[in-house]
């Protein structure tokens, strides 16, 4: 998991491009990521391409695999198990008000 400050994404904006973080040899795959996998309750996560999403489904246990979207750039503290996806801080605030 990155310790860098996540970019701020406004509602309706596209998620910043992500690359597949599946390590093959000396570096990551690097293909365009389309899925966000939450590996463990402590927040270990990866952005992965379709090929490596399929590989994960067949070989490893994980908490969630959902489409990579803007909310995923905000960090895994915004993963909502009941929705099985990440939500933006604004979405969290809206859910709290209902």
Secondary structure, DSSP 4 states (H G I P E B T S, - for coil): ---SPPPP--TTPPPPP-B---EETTEE--SBP-EEEE-STT--EEEE-HHHHHHHHHH---SEEEE--GGGGG-GGGEETTTTEE--HHHHHHHHH-
